[in-house]
Amino acid sequence: MPAPCRVVVPLRQHLGAPAKAIVAVGDRVAEGQPIAEPGGFVSAPVHAPIAGEVTFVGPRAHPGGFPCESVVIEARDGVGPAATDGAPPPWRLPGASADWERMTRAELTALIREAGIVGLGGAAFPTHVKLSPPAGKPIDLLVINGAECEPFLTCDHRVMLEETAAVVTGVRILKRALGVPRAIIGVEGNKPDAIARLGEACALDDGIEVVACRVKYPQGAEKQLINALTGREVPPPPGLPLDVGVVVQNVGTAAAVARAVTAGLPLYERVVTVSGSAIARPSNVRVRIGTPLRDIIDFCGGLASPPAKVVMGGPMMGASLTDLDVPVVKATSGLLFFTRHECPDSTPHACIRCGRCGEACPLCLQPSEIALRVEIGDLDAAQALHIQECMECGTCAYICPSNRWLVQQVRLGKAKLHDRKQQRSA
């Protein structure tokens, strides 16, 4: 998609501390220039998706449904309809080089950090943090997640097919940054073309294995993919993949790492799936971070019919939107425009105690009981039922015959627990 003439760039686009703006209204910025610095170790910088002038710094609507500190950039220098001559040259990461094999692990990790790279599978965890395991947590395996198990989403599939060389180069860079001898790329068996393409690209590299996984939701989750590929079982929270010697990265993240390290390109664009019956031309589109949804709709031919629901992300783990003026962020994997036919009645009814949600839960939780405790305001009981362990895969809500809003209650409970923790620490 061509660069838009206006972007709204939220500074909260990753897990951890939000980034802090380092530009002010009136500043001219180059494409790729840093506009916000990390707010801590578990944070990431944010870069200008287009060249232009900063016209606003302050709270704007975030796709997550809350106001967020954002930077608005209007095209002024060689981009979009308002372009003028004299565009500044694109900003690139100092120290990037195609000769990355000569770099140290610390140099590679620093470049990845400065590029603002986060997990592009949806979690948006800062990549450099995963590449810096604490002492006493030896890592012996890198797992690359190409499962993409949610319906409708195909952006990772297209990246594996169309950017195969970048994905494989990124895997090699990540291996070197971690100092591990082996990597496994896990791809679900319903993507045979991607498996074949990656297999050919890795044929001469004994340290990278491409494995076809059984097609099963939610296999794209870190813990489930690790278990499927290695048999290792990640312990419950606060257990992490590094507790079993594994680091997991997404295929899109690997490609972004390759572009950052070899060409100096920060993360200011990504591939997004645009689909659903209500969009005129379903597509996979490379878009600049901060692009308003309305611009993407126009690029994809507009709306074929009025959507009954617009979802950012996948249909299982995504979030419904109420505002089409919100921007794309680093974690945006999909934009789904559903008609009424694709959105059956979801009016919740009383729980009938059938137990199907517990049987379907991949983490063996009790979703109905957790949701009930949140509904009545008993956060301590919800915490005792391990609400924080829920990965919000949506399986429980999908299987529920009473259309209970189980995932929504879990998300609400987590938010309330977070707010309570902040209030107690204030």
Protein Blocks (a to p, Z undefined) as FASTA:
>chain_A
ZZdfbdcddfbfbgcjddddfbdehiacdehiafbdcfbjbdcddddfbgcddfbdcddd
dfkopacdddddddfehpajkbcehiacddddehiafklmlpcfklmmmmmmmnopacfk
lnopafklmmmccehiacfbdcddfklpaghiaklmmmmmmmmmmmmmmmmmmmmmnopa
bdcddddfklmmlmmmmmmmmmmmmkbccddddddddfkbmklmmmmmnopacdddfbdf
klnopacddfklmmmmmmmmmnopacfbdcdddedjkbfbgcdddddehiafklmmmmno
pafbdcfbdcedjfklmccdfbfkbccdfklmbdcdddfklmccfbdcddehlommmmmm
mnlpafklmmmmmmnopaklmmmnommmpgolommmmmmmnlpafklmmmmmmmmmmmmm
mmmmZZ
